[in-house]
Amino acid sequence: VTLDRPYRLSPHVALRPEPFGALAYNYDNRRLVFLRSPDMVRVVEALGDAPDAAAALATCGIAESRHPSFLAALENLAEAGVIEAGTAASGWSETAVTEGDTDADR
Protein backbone atom coordinates (compact mmCIF):
# COMPACT_ATOMS: atom_id res chain seq x y z
CA VAL A 1 0.00 0.00 0.00
CA THR A 2 1.34 3.39 -0.98
CA LEU A 3 0.06 6.91 -0.45
CA ASP A 4 -0.03 7.73 -4.16
CA ARG A 5 -2.34 4.90 -5.28
CA PRO A 6 -6.13 4.67 -5.18
CA TYR A 7 -7.81 1.98 -3.08
CA ARG A 8 -11.36 1.04 -2.18
CA LEU A 9 -13.30 -1.30 0.03
CA SER A 10 -13.54 -4.62 -1.80
CA PRO A 11 -16.94 -5.15 -3.41
CA HIS A 12 -17.02 -8.49 -1.60
CA VAL A 13 -16.74 -6.95 1.87
CA ALA A 14 -19.44 -5.67 4.20
CA LEU A 15 -18.62 -3.31 7.07
CA ARG A 16 -20.70 -3.48 10.23
CA PRO A 17 -20.25 -0.54 12.59
CA GLU A 18 -19.37 -1.43 16.18
CA PRO A 19 -18.58 0.71 19.25
CA PHE A 20 -14.85 -0.13 18.87
CA GLY A 21 -14.76 0.54 15.11
CA ALA A 22 -16.20 -2.04 12.71
CA LEU A 23 -16.28 -5.65 11.61
CA ALA A 24 -15.35 -6.34 8.00
CA TYR A 25 -16.64 -9.59 6.53
CA ASN A 26 -15.32 -10.82 3.21
CA TYR A 27 -17.94 -12.93 1.41
CA ASP A 28 -15.33 -14.44 -0.92
CA ASN A 29 -12.79 -15.79 1.55
CA ARG A 30 -15.11 -15.82 4.60
CA ARG A 31 -12.63 -13.82 6.69
CA LEU A 32 -13.80 -11.62 9.50
CA VAL A 33 -11.50 -8.69 10.26
CA PHE A 34 -11.76 -6.27 13.17
CA LEU A 35 -11.16 -2.58 12.48
CA ARG A 36 -10.32 -1.45 16.00
CA SER A 37 -10.29 2.27 15.38
CA PRO A 38 -13.11 4.59 14.33
CA ASP A 39 -10.43 6.62 12.49
CA MET A 40 -9.47 3.55 10.44
CA VAL A 41 -13.13 2.89 9.61
CA ARG A 42 -13.49 6.46 8.32
CA VAL A 43 -10.34 6.08 6.21
CA VAL A 44 -11.50 2.77 4.71
CA GLU A 45 -14.89 4.30 3.89
CA ALA A 46 -13.21 7.36 2.32
CA LEU A 47 -10.81 5.38 0.12
CA GLY A 48 -13.26 4.79 -2.73
CA ASP A 49 -14.04 8.49 -3.11
CA ALA A 50 -10.44 9.68 -2.84
CA PRO A 51 -7.97 9.84 -5.74
CA ASP A 52 -5.36 8.10 -3.58
CA ALA A 53 -4.66 6.92 -0.03
CA ALA A 54 -3.01 10.22 0.92
CA ALA A 55 -6.18 12.12 0.02
CA ALA A 56 -8.31 9.70 2.04
CA LEU A 57 -6.07 10.22 5.08
CA ALA A 58 -6.21 14.00 4.63
CA THR A 59 -10.00 13.96 4.18
CA CYS A 60 -10.31 12.12 7.49
CA GLY A 61 -7.99 14.54 9.28
CA ILE A 62 -5.28 11.96 9.99
CA ALA A 63 -2.06 13.72 11.03
CA GLU A 64 1.00 12.99 8.90
CA SER A 65 2.78 11.62 11.97
CA ARG A 66 0.16 8.82 12.03
CA HIS A 67 0.44 7.94 8.31
CA PRO A 68 3.01 5.13 8.77
CA SER A 69 0.78 3.25 11.21
CA PHE A 70 -2.26 3.74 8.95
CA LEU A 71 -0.30 2.51 5.92
CA ALA A 72 0.72 -0.61 7.87
CA ALA A 73 -2.91 -1.21 8.85
CA LEU A 74 -4.07 -0.66 5.26
CA GLU A 75 -1.44 -3.15 4.08
CA ASN A 76 -2.90 -5.74 6.48
CA LEU A 77 -6.40 -4.97 5.19
CA ALA A 78 -5.20 -5.41 1.60
CA GLU A 79 -3.62 -8.76 2.46
CA ALA A 80 -6.91 -9.85 4.08
CA GLY A 81 -8.87 -8.83 0.97
CA VAL A 82 -10.75 -6.04 2.73
CA ILE A 83 -9.44 -3.28 0.46
CA GLU A 84 -8.09 -3.43 -3.07
CA ALA A 85 -5.91 -1.23 -5.23
CA GLY A 86 -7.00 0.35 -8.47
CA THR A 87 -5.83 2.82 -11.02
CA ALA A 88 -7.15 6.35 -11.19
CA ALA A 89 -7.89 5.98 -14.89
CA SER A 90 -9.74 2.65 -14.67
CA GLY A 91 -12.45 3.58 -12.20
CA TRP A 92 -14.38 0.93 -10.32
CA SER A 93 -16.67 -1.45 -12.11
CA GLU A 94 -18.41 -3.15 -9.19
CA THR A 95 -20.30 -1.87 -6.17
CA ALA A 96 -19.54 -2.78 -2.59
CA VAL A 97 -21.58 -5.32 -0.67
CA THR A 98 -23.88 -3.62 1.78
CA GLU A 99 -24.75 -4.85 5.22
CA GLY A 100 -27.39 -7.54 5.03
CA ASP A 101 -26.45 -8.76 1.54
CA THR A 102 -26.12 -12.49 1.15
CA ASP A 103 -24.66 -14.70 -1.55
CA ALA A 104 -28.21 -15.10 -2.89
CA ASP A 105 -28.46 -11.32 -3.31
CA ARG A 106 -25.42 -11.17 -5.59
KOLGU-4560 file (N, C-alpha, C; in nm, 3 decimals, padded with zeros to 5 digits):
<recs>
<n_xx: 00.086 n_yy: -00.118 n_zz: 00.000 ca_xx: 00.000 ca_yy: 00.000 ca_zz: 00.000 c_xx: 00.090 c_yy: 00.123 c_zz: 00.000 mol: A seq: 1 type: VAL>
<n_xx: 00.059 n_yy: 00.214 n_zz: -00.090 ca_xx: 00.134 ca_yy: 00.339 ca_zz: -00.098 c_xx: 00.038 c_yy: 00.457 c_zz: -00.096 mol: A seq: 2 type: THR>
<n_xx: 00.089 n_yy: 00.572 n_zz: -00.056 ca_xx: 00.006 ca_yy: 00.691 ca_zz: -00.045 c_xx: -00.044 c_yy: 00.742 c_zz: -00.180 mol: A seq: 3 type: LEU>
<n_xx: 00.031 n_yy: 00.713 n_zz: -00.287 ca_xx: -00.003 ca_yy: 00.773 ca_zz: -00.416 c_xx: -00.090 c_yy: 00.685 c_zz: -00.506 mol: A seq: 4 type: ASP>
<n_xx: -00.148 n_yy: 00.579 n_zz: -00.450 ca_xx: -00.234 ca_yy: 00.490 ca_zz: -00.528 c_xx: -00.376 c_yy: 00.492 c_zz: -00.477 mol: A seq: 5 type: ARG>
<n_xx: -00.475 n_yy: 00.474 n_zz: -00.565 ca_xx: -00.613 ca_yy: 00.467 ca_zz: -00.518 c_xx: -00.647 c_yy: 00.327 c_zz: -00.465 mol: A seq: 6 type: PRO>
<n_xx: -00.733 n_yy: 00.323 n_zz: -00.368 ca_xx: -00.781 ca_yy: 00.198 ca_zz: -00.308 c_xx: -00.931 c_yy: 00.212 c_zz: -00.283 mol: A seq: 7 type: TYR>
<n_xx: -00.995 n_yy: 00.102 n_zz: -00.256 ca_xx: -01.136 ca_yy: 00.104 ca_zz: -00.218 c_xx: -01.166 c_yy: -00.018 c_zz: -00.133 mol: A seq: 8 type: ARG>
<n_xx: -01.279 n_yy: -00.014 n_zz: -00.067 ca_xx: -01.330 ca_yy: -00.130 ca_zz: 00.003 c_xx: -01.365 c_yy: -00.233 c_zz: -00.104 mol: A seq: 9 type: LEU>
<n_xx: -01.324 n_yy: -00.357 n_zz: -00.083 ca_xx: -01.354 ca_yy: -00.462 ca_zz: -00.180 c_xx: -01.505 c_yy: -00.473 c_zz: -00.198 mol: A seq: 10 type: SER>
<n_xx: -01.551 n_yy: -00.498 n_zz: -00.319 ca_xx: -01.694 ca_yy: -00.515 ca_zz: -00.341 c_xx: -01.750 c_yy: -00.641 c_zz: -00.275 mol: A seq: 11 type: PRO>
<n_xx: -01.662 n_yy: -00.726 n_zz: -00.225 ca_xx: -01.702 ca_yy: -00.849 ca_zz: -00.160 c_xx: -01.700 c_yy: -00.839 c_zz: -00.008 mol: A seq: 12 type: HIS>
<n_xx: -01.686 n_yy: -00.717 n_zz: 00.043 ca_xx: -01.674 ca_yy: -00.695 ca_zz: 00.187 c_xx: -01.789 c_yy: -00.608 c_zz: 00.236 mol: A seq: 13 type: VAL>
<n_xx: -01.843 n_yy: -00.647 n_zz: 00.351 ca_xx: -01.944 ca_yy: -00.567 ca_zz: 00.420 c_xx: -01.884 c_yy: -00.517 c_zz: 00.550 mol: A seq: 14 type: ALA>
<n_xx: -01.906 n_yy: -00.390 n_zz: 00.580 ca_xx: -01.862 ca_yy: -00.331 ca_zz: 00.707 c_xx: -01.983 c_yy: -00.320 c_zz: 00.799 mol: A seq: 15 type: LEU>
<n_xx: -01.965 n_yy: -00.365 n_zz: 00.922 ca_xx: -02.070 ca_yy: -00.348 ca_zz: 01.023 c_xx: -02.015 c_yy: -00.262 c_zz: 01.134 mol: A seq: 16 type: ARG>
<n_xx: -02.073 n_yy: -00.143 n_zz: 01.153 ca_xx: -02.025 ca_yy: -00.054 ca_zz: 01.259 c_xx: -02.038 c_yy: -00.118 c_zz: 01.397 mol: A seq: 17 type: PRO>
<n_xx: -01.940 n_yy: -00.095 n_zz: 01.480 ca_xx: -01.937 ca_yy: -00.143 ca_zz: 01.618 c_xx: -01.883 c_yy: -00.030 c_zz: 01.706 mol: A seq: 18 type: GLU>
<n_xx: -01.908 n_yy: -00.035 n_zz: 01.836 ca_xx: -01.858 ca_yy: 00.071 ca_zz: 01.925 c_xx: -01.705 c_yy: 00.088 c_zz: 01.918 mol: A seq: 19 type: PRO>
<n_xx: -01.632 n_yy: -00.019 n_zz: 01.892 ca_xx: -01.485 ca_yy: -00.013 ca_zz: 01.887 c_xx: -01.434 c_yy: 00.027 c_zz: 01.750 mol: A seq: 20 type: PHE>
<n_xx: -01.517 n_yy: 00.026 n_zz: 01.648 ca_xx: -01.476 ca_yy: 00.054 ca_zz: 01.511 c_xx: -01.571 c_yy: -00.013 c_zz: 01.414 mol: A seq: 21 type: GLY>
<n_xx: -01.533 n_yy: -00.130 n_zz: 01.362 ca_xx: -01.620 ca_yy: -00.204 ca_zz: 01.271 c_xx: -01.571 c_yy: -00.346 c_zz: 01.253 mol: A seq: 22 type: ALA>
<n_xx: -01.661 n_yy: -00.430 n_zz: 01.207 ca_xx: -01.628 ca_yy: -00.565 ca_zz: 01.161 c_xx: -01.634 c_yy: -00.562 c_zz: 01.010 mol: A seq: 23 type: LEU>
<n_xx: -01.536 n_yy: -00.622 n_zz: 00.946 ca_xx: -01.535 ca_yy: -00.634 ca_zz: 00.800 c_xx: -01.544 c_yy: -00.782 c_zz: 00.766 mol: A seq: 24 type: ALA>
<n_xx: -01.647 n_yy: -00.819 n_zz: 00.692 ca_xx: -01.664 ca_yy: -00.959 ca_zz: 00.653 c_xx: -01.648 c_yy: -00.971 c_zz: 00.503 mol: A seq: 25 type: TYR>
<n_xx: -01.557 n_yy: -01.059 n_zz: 00.462 ca_xx: -01.532 ca_yy: -01.082 ca_zz: 00.321 c_xx: -01.612 c_yy: -01.205 c_zz: 00.277 mol: A seq: 26 type: ASN>
<n_xx: -01.708 n_yy: -01.185 n_zz: 00.188 ca_xx: -01.794 ca_yy: -01.293 ca_zz: 00.141 c_xx: -01.721 c_yy: -01.391 c_zz: 00.051 mol: A seq: 27 type: TYR>
<n_xx: -01.608 n_yy: -01.352 n_zz: -00.007 ca_xx: -01.533 ca_yy: -01.444 ca_zz: -00.092 c_xx: -01.448 c_yy: -01.542 c_zz: -00.011 mol: A seq: 28 type: ASP>
<n_xx: -01.369 n_yy: -01.489 n_zz: 00.081 ca_xx: -01.279 ca_yy: -01.579 ca_zz: 00.155 c_xx: -01.328 c_yy: -01.609 c_zz: 00.296 mol: A seq: 29 type: ASN>
<n_xx: -01.445 n_yy: -01.556 n_zz: 00.331 ca_xx: -01.511 ca_yy: -01.582 ca_zz: 00.460 c_xx: -01.429 c_yy: -01.536 c_zz: 00.580 mol: A seq: 30 type: ARG>
<n_xx: -01.344 n_yy: -01.437 n_zz: 00.558 ca_xx: -01.263 ca_yy: -01.382 ca_zz: 00.669 c_xx: -01.337 c_yy: -01.270 c_zz: 00.737 mol: A seq: 31 type: ARG>
<n_xx: -01.326 n_yy: -01.269 n_zz: 00.868 ca_xx: -01.380 ca_yy: -01.162 ca_zz: 00.950 c_xx: -01.261 c_yy: -01.084 c_zz: 01.006 mol: A seq: 32 type: LEU>
<n_xx: -01.261 n_yy: -00.954 n_zz: 00.984 ca_xx: -01.150 ca_yy: -00.869 ca_zz: 01.026 c_xx: -01.207 c_yy: -00.760 c_zz: 01.116 mol: A seq: 33 type: VAL>
<n_xx: -01.137 n_yy: -00.733 n_zz: 01.225 ca_xx: -01.176 ca_yy: -00.627 ca_zz: 01.317 c_xx: -01.103 c_yy: -00.499 c_zz: 01.281 mol: A seq: 34 type: PHE>
<n_xx: -01.175 n_yy: -00.391 n_zz: 01.262 ca_xx: -01.116 ca_yy: -00.258 ca_zz: 01.248 c_xx: -01.133 c_yy: -00.193 c_zz: 01.384 mol: A seq: 35 type: LEU>
<n_xx: -01.026 n_yy: -00.183 n_zz: 01.459 ca_xx: -01.032 ca_yy: -00.145 ca_zz: 01.600 c_xx: -01.020 c_yy: 00.004 c_zz: 01.625 mol: A seq: 36 type: ARG>
<n_xx: -01.042 n_yy: 00.083 n_zz: 01.524 ca_xx: -01.029 ca_yy: 00.227 ca_zz: 01.538 c_xx: -01.136 c_yy: 00.296 c_zz: 01.454 mol: A seq: 37 type: SER>
<n_xx: -01.215 n_yy: 00.383 n_zz: 01.514 ca_xx: -01.311 ca_yy: 00.459 ca_zz: 01.433 c_xx: -01.241 c_yy: 00.542 c_zz: 01.324 mol: A seq: 38 type: PRO>
<n_xx: -01.118 n_yy: 00.590 n_zz: 01.351 ca_xx: -01.043 ca_yy: 00.662 ca_zz: 01.249 c_xx: -01.015 c_yy: 00.573 c_zz: 01.128 mol: A seq: 39 type: ASP>
<n_xx: -00.977 n_yy: 00.447 n_zz: 01.154 ca_xx: -00.947 ca_yy: 00.355 ca_zz: 01.044 c_xx: -01.074 c_yy: 00.326 c_zz: 00.964 mol: A seq: 40 type: MET>
<n_xx: -01.186 n_yy: 00.313 n_zz: 01.031 ca_xx: -01.313 ca_yy: 00.289 ca_zz: 00.961 c_xx: -01.342 c_yy: 00.407 c_zz: 00.867 mol: A seq: 41 type: VAL>
<n_xx: -01.325 n_yy: 00.529 n_zz: 00.916 ca_xx: -01.349 ca_yy: 00.646 ca_zz: 00.832 c_xx: -01.256 c_yy: 00.648 c_zz: 00.711 mol: A seq: 42 type: ARG>
<n_xx: -01.130 n_yy: 00.611 n_zz: 00.732 ca_xx: -01.034 ca_yy: 00.608 ca_zz: 00.621 c_xx: -01.076 c_yy: 00.504 c_zz: 00.518 mol: A seq: 43 type: VAL>
<n_xx: -01.109 n_yy: 00.383 n_zz: 00.564 ca_xx: -01.150 ca_yy: 00.277 ca_zz: 00.471 c_xx: -01.273 c_yy: 00.320 c_zz: 00.392 mol: A seq: 44 type: VAL>
<n_xx: -01.369 n_yy: 00.383 n_zz: 00.459 ca_xx: -01.489 ca_yy: 00.430 ca_zz: 00.389 c_xx: -01.458 c_yy: 00.542 c_zz: 00.291 mol: A seq: 45 type: GLU>
<n_xx: -01.357 n_yy: 00.623 n_zz: 00.319 ca_xx: -01.321 ca_yy: 00.736 ca_zz: 00.232 c_xx: -01.235 c_yy: 00.694 c_zz: 00.113 mol: A seq: 46 type: ALA>
<n_xx: -01.174 n_yy: 00.578 n_zz: 00.118 ca_xx: -01.081 ca_yy: 00.538 ca_zz: 00.012 c_xx: -01.144 c_yy: 00.540 c_zz: -00.127 mol: A seq: 47 type: LEU>
<n_xx: -01.264 n_yy: 00.490 n_zz: -00.141 ca_xx: -01.326 ca_yy: 00.479 ca_zz: -00.273 c_xx: -01.358 c_yy: 00.612 c_zz: -00.338 mol: A seq: 48 type: GLY>
<n_xx: -01.373 n_yy: 00.716 n_zz: -00.258 ca_xx: -01.404 ca_yy: 00.849 ca_zz: -00.311 c_xx: -01.280 c_yy: 00.936 c_zz: -00.327 mol: A seq: 49 type: ASP>
<n_xx: -01.168 n_yy: 00.889 n_zz: -00.280 ca_xx: -01.044 ca_yy: 00.968 ca_zz: -00.284 c_xx: -00.959 c_yy: 00.926 c_zz: -00.404 mol: A seq: 50 type: ALA>
<n_xx: -00.883 n_yy: 01.020 n_zz: -00.461 ca_xx: -00.797 ca_yy: 00.984 ca_zz: -00.574 c_xx: -00.680 c_yy: 00.894 c_zz: -00.536 mol: A seq: 51 type: PRO>
<n_xx: -00.643 n_yy: 00.896 n_zz: -00.407 ca_xx: -00.536 ca_yy: 00.810 ca_zz: -00.358 c_xx: -00.546 c_yy: 00.799 c_zz: -00.206 mol: A seq: 52 type: ASP>
<n_xx: -00.462 n_yy: 00.714 n_zz: -00.148 ca_xx: -00.466 ca_yy: 00.692 ca_zz: -00.003 c_xx: -00.431 c_yy: 00.818 c_zz: 00.074 mol: A seq: 53 type: ALA>
<n_xx: -00.339 n_yy: 00.898 n_zz: 00.023 ca_xx: -00.301 ca_yy: 01.022 ca_zz: 00.092 c_xx: -00.421 c_yy: 01.116 c_zz: 00.104 mol: A seq: 54 type: ALA>
<n_xx: -00.500 n_yy: 01.126 n_zz: -00.001 ca_xx: -00.618 ca_yy: 01.212 ca_zz: 00.002 c_xx: -00.722 c_yy: 01.159 c_zz: 00.100 mol: A seq: 55 type: ALA>
<n_xx: -00.736 n_yy: 01.028 n_zz: 00.108 ca_xx: -00.831 ca_yy: 00.970 ca_zz: 00.204 c_xx: -00.787 c_yy: 01.001 c_zz: 00.347 mol: A seq: 56 type: ALA>
<n_xx: -00.659 n_yy: 00.989 n_zz: 00.374 ca_xx: -00.607 ca_yy: 01.022 ca_zz: 00.508 c_xx: -00.629 c_yy: 01.169 c_zz: 00.539 mol: A seq: 57 type: LEU>
<n_xx: -00.603 n_yy: 01.257 n_zz: 00.442 ca_xx: -00.621 ca_yy: 01.400 ca_zz: 00.463 c_xx: -00.769 c_yy: 01.433 c_zz: 00.484 mol: A seq: 58 type: ALA>
<n_xx: -00.856 n_yy: 01.373 n_zz: 00.405 ca_xx: -01.000 ca_yy: 01.396 ca_zz: 00.418 c_xx: -01.049 c_yy: 01.361 c_zz: 00.558 mol: A seq: 59 type: THR>
<n_xx: -00.990 n_yy: 01.258 n_zz: 00.616 ca_xx: -01.031 ca_yy: 01.212 ca_zz: 00.749 c_xx: -00.957 c_yy: 01.283 c_zz: 00.861 mol: A seq: 60 type: CYS>
<n_xx: -00.870 n_yy: 01.376 n_zz: 00.826 ca_xx: -00.799 ca_yy: 01.454 ca_zz: 00.928 c_xx: -00.692 c_yy: 01.376 c_zz: 01.002 mol: A seq: 61 type: GLY>
<n_xx: -00.634 n_yy: 01.277 n_zz: 00.936 ca_xx: -00.528 ca_yy: 01.196 ca_zz: 00.999 c_xx: -00.395 c_yy: 01.272 c_zz: 00.987 mol: A seq: 62 type: ILE>
<n_xx: -00.333 n_yy: 01.299 n_zz: 01.100 ca_xx: -00.206 ca_yy: 01.372 ca_zz: 01.103 c_xx: -00.097 c_yy: 01.293 c_zz: 01.030 mol: A seq: 63 type: ALA>
<n_xx: -00.008 n_yy: 01.365 n_zz: 00.963 ca_xx: 00.100 ca_yy: 01.299 ca_zz: 00.890 c_xx: 00.184 c_yy: 01.209 c_zz: 00.978 mol: A seq: 64 type: GLU>
<n_xx: 00.199 n_yy: 01.245 n_zz: 01.104 ca_xx: 00.278 ca_yy: 01.162 ca_zz: 01.197 c_xx: 00.215 c_yy: 01.024 c_zz: 01.217 mol: A seq: 65 type: SER>
<n_xx: 00.086 n_yy: 01.011 n_zz: 01.188 ca_xx: 00.016 ca_yy: 00.882 ca_zz: 01.203 c_xx: 00.010 c_yy: 00.803 c_zz: 01.072 mol: A seq: 66 type: ARG>
<n_xx: 00.053 n_yy: 00.861 n_zz: 00.961 ca_xx: 00.044 ca_yy: 00.794 ca_zz: 00.831 c_xx: 00.115 c_yy: 00.659 c_zz: 00.828 mol: A seq: 67 type: HIS>
<n_xx: 00.236 n_yy: 00.645 n_zz: 00.883 ca_xx: 00.301 ca_yy: 00.513 ca_zz: 00.877 c_xx: 00.219 c_yy: 00.402 c_zz: 00.943 mol: A seq: 68 type: PRO>
<n_xx: 00.158 n_yy: 00.430 n_zz: 01.056 ca_xx: 00.078 ca_yy: 00.325 ca_zz: 01.121 c_xx: -00.049 c_yy: 00.295 c_zz: 01.041 mol: A seq: 69 type: SER>
<n_xx: -00.108 n_yy: 00.397 n_zz: 00.979 ca_xx: -00.226 ca_yy: 00.374 ca_zz: 00.895 c_xx: -00.189 c_yy: 00.296 c_zz: 00.770 mol: A seq: 70 type: PHE>
<n_xx: -00.073 n_yy: 00.326 n_zz: 00.710 ca_xx: -00.030 ca_yy: 00.251 ca_zz: 00.592 c_xx: -00.006 c_yy: 00.105 c_zz: 00.627 mol: A seq: 71 type: LEU>
<n_xx: 00.051 n_yy: 00.078 n_zz: 00.744 ca_xx: 00.072 ca_yy: -00.061 ca_zz: 00.787 c_xx: -00.062 c_yy: -00.131 c_zz: 00.806 mol: A seq: 72 type: ALA>
<n_xx: -00.158 n_yy: -00.062 n_zz: 00.866 ca_xx: -00.291 ca_yy: -00.121 ca_zz: 00.885 c_xx: -00.360 c_yy: -00.144 c_zz: 00.751 mol: A seq: 73 type: ALA>
<n_xx: -00.347 n_yy: -00.049 n_zz: 00.658 ca_xx: -00.407 ca_yy: -00.066 ca_zz: 00.526 c_xx: -00.342 c_yy: -00.182 c_zz: 00.452 mol: A seq: 74 type: LEU>
<n_xx: -00.213 n_yy: -00.201 n_zz: 00.470 ca_xx: -00.144 ca_yy: -00.315 ca_zz: 00.408 c_xx: -00.204 c_yy: -00.446 c_zz: 00.460 mol: A seq: 75 type: GLU>
<n_xx: -00.228 n_yy: -00.454 n_zz: 00.590 ca_xx: -00.290 ca_yy: -00.574 ca_zz: 00.648 c_xx: -00.431 c_yy: -00.594 c_zz: 00.592 mol: A seq: 76 type: ASN>
<n_xx: -00.505 n_yy: -00.486 n_zz: 00.575 ca_xx: -00.640 ca_yy: -00.497 ca_zz: 00.519 c_xx: -00.636 c_yy: -00.542 c_zz: 00.373 mol: A seq: 77 type: LEU>
<n_xx: -00.535 n_yy: -00.497 n_zz: 00.299 ca_xx: -00.520 ca_yy: -00.541 ca_zz: 00.160 c_xx: -00.487 c_yy: -00.690 c_zz: 00.155 mol: A seq: 78 type: ALA>
<n_xx: -00.398 n_yy: -00.735 n_zz: 00.242 ca_xx: -00.362 ca_yy: -00.876 ca_zz: 00.246 c_xx: -00.481 c_yy: -00.964 c_zz: 00.284 mol: A seq: 79 type: GLU>
<n_xx: -00.572 n_yy: -00.911 n_zz: 00.365 ca_xx: -00.691 ca_yy: -00.985 ca_zz: 00.408 c_xx: -00.804 c_yy: -00.976 c_zz: 00.306 mol: A seq: 80 type: ALA>
<n_xx: -00.784 n_yy: -00.897 n_zz: 00.199 ca_xx: -00.887 ca_yy: -00.883 ca_zz: 00.097 c_xx: -00.997 c_yy: -00.785 c_zz: 00.131 mol: A seq: 81 type: GLY>
<n_xx: -00.974 n_yy: -00.702 n_zz: 00.233 ca_xx: -01.075 ca_yy: -00.604 ca_zz: 00.273 c_xx: -01.074 c_yy: -00.483 c_zz: 00.180 mol: A seq: 82 type: VAL>
<n_xx: -00.956 n_yy: -00.437 n_zz: 00.143 ca_xx: -00.944 ca_yy: -00.328 ca_zz: 00.046 c_xx: -00.867 c_yy: -00.378 c_zz: -00.075 mol: A seq: 83 type: ILE>
<n_xx: -00.882 n_yy: -00.307 n_zz: -00.186 ca_xx: -00.809 ca_yy: -00.343 ca_zz: -00.307 c_xx: -00.761 c_yy: -00.218 c_zz: -00.377 mol: A seq: 84 type: GLU>
<n_xx: -00.651 n_yy: -00.234 n_zz: -00.449 ca_xx: -00.591 ca_yy: -00.123 ca_zz: -00.523 c_xx: -00.657 c_yy: -00.110 c_zz: -00.659 mol: A seq: 85 type: ALA>
<n_xx: -00.650 n_yy: 00.010 n_zz: -00.713 ca_xx: -00.700 ca_yy: 00.035 ca_zz: -00.847 c_xx: -00.610 c_yy: 00.133 c_zz: -00.916 mol: A seq: 86 type: GLY>
<n_xx: -00.654 n_yy: 00.177 n_zz: -01.031 ca_xx: -00.583 ca_yy: 00.282 ca_zz: -01.102 c_xx: -00.680 c_yy: 00.398 c_zz: -01.119 mol: A seq: 87 type: THR>
<n_xx: -00.629 n_yy: 00.517 n_zz: -01.110 ca_xx: -00.715 ca_yy: 00.635 ca_zz: -01.119 c_xx: -00.790 c_yy: 00.639 c_zz: -01.252 mol: A seq: 88 type: ALA>
<n_xx: -00.728 n_yy: 00.590 n_zz: -01.358 ca_xx: -00.789 ca_yy: 00.598 ca_zz: -01.489 c_xx: -00.897 c_yy: 00.490 c_zz: -01.509 mol: A seq: 89 type: ALA>
<n_xx: -00.884 n_yy: 00.377 n_zz: -01.439 ca_xx: -00.974 ca_yy: 00.265 ca_zz: -01.467 c_xx: -01.110 c_yy: 00.280 c_zz: -01.402 mol: A seq: 90 type: SER>
<n_xx: -01.117 n_yy: 00.350 n_zz: -01.291 ca_xx: -01.245 ca_yy: 00.358 ca_zz: -01.220 c_xx: -01.277 c_yy: 00.225 c_zz: -01.156 mol: A seq: 91 type: GLY>
<n_xx: -01.396 n_yy: 00.216 n_zz: -01.099 ca_xx: -01.438 ca_yy: 00.093 ca_zz: -01.032 c_xx: -01.560 c_yy: 00.040 c_zz: -01.103 mol: A seq: 92 type: TRP>
<n_xx: -01.558 n_yy: -00.089 n_zz: -01.133 ca_xx: -01.667 ca_yy: -00.145 ca_zz: -01.211 c_xx: -01.775 c_yy: -00.213 c_zz: -01.127 mol: A seq: 93 type: SER>
<n_xx: -01.744 n_yy: -00.246 n_zz: -01.003 ca_xx: -01.841 ca_yy: -00.315 ca_zz: -00.919 c_xx: -01.879 c_yy: -00.226 c_zz: -00.802 mol: A seq: 94 type: GLU>
<n_xx: -01.990 n_yy: -00.261 n_zz: -00.736 ca_xx: -02.030 ca_yy: -00.187 ca_zz: -00.617 c_xx: -02.003 c_yy: -00.273 c_zz: -00.495 mol: A seq: 95 type: THR>
<n_xx: -01.985 n_yy: -00.209 n_zz: -00.383 ca_xx: -01.954 ca_yy: -00.278 ca_zz: -00.259 c_xx: -02.077 c_yy: -00.351 c_zz: -00.206 mol: A seq: 96 type: ALA>
<n_xx: -02.052 n_yy: -00.459 n_zz: -00.135 ca_xx: -02.158 ca_yy: -00.532 ca_zz: -00.067 c_xx: -02.206 c_yy: -00.445 c_zz: 00.048 mol: A seq: 97 type: VAL>
<n_xx: -02.334 n_yy: -00.438 n_zz: 00.066 ca_xx: -02.388 ca_yy: -00.362 ca_zz: 00.178 c_xx: -02.430 c_yy: -00.456 c_zz: 00.288 mol: A seq: 98 type: THR>
<n_xx: -02.436 n_yy: -00.404 n_zz: 00.408 ca_xx: -02.475 ca_yy: -00.485 ca_zz: 00.522 c_xx: -02.608 c_yy: -00.551 c_zz: 00.494 mol: A seq: 99 type: GLU>
<n_xx: -02.617 n_yy: -00.680 n_zz: 00.524 ca_xx: -02.739 ca_yy: -00.754 ca_zz: 00.503 c_xx: -02.742 c_yy: -00.830 c_zz: 00.373 mol: A seq: 100 type: GLY>
<n_xx: -02.650 n_yy: -00.800 n_zz: 00.279 ca_xx: -02.645 ca_yy: -00.876 ca_zz: 00.154 c_xx: -02.604 c_yy: -01.019 c_zz: 00.183 mol: A seq: 101 type: ASP>
<n_xx: -02.652 n_yy: -01.110 n_zz: 00.105 ca_xx: -02.612 ca_yy: -01.249 ca_zz: 00.115 c_xx: -02.565 c_yy: -01.295 c_zz: -00.021 mol: A seq: 102 type: THR>
<n_xx: -02.509 n_yy: -01.417 n_zz: -00.027 ca_xx: -02.466 ca_yy: -01.470 ca_zz: -00.155 c_xx: -02.583 c_yy: -01.475 c_zz: -00.253 mol: A seq: 103 type: ASP>
<n_xx: -02.704 n_yy: -01.503 n_zz: -00.203 ca_xx: -02.821 ca_yy: -01.510 ca_zz: -00.289 c_xx: -02.857 c_yy: -01.375 c_zz: -00.349 mol: A seq: 104 type: ALA>
<n_xx: -02.816 n_yy: -01.266 n_zz: -00.281 ca_xx: -02.846 ca_yy: -01.132 ca_zz: -00.331 c_xx: -02.754 c_yy: -01.092 c_zz: -00.444 mol: A seq: 105 type: ASP>
<n_xx: -02.640 n_yy: -01.157 n_zz: -00.459 ca_xx: -02.542 ca_yy: -01.117 ca_zz: -00.559 c_xx: -02.549 c_yy: -01.205 c_zz: -00.681 mol: A seq: 106 type: ARG>
</recs>
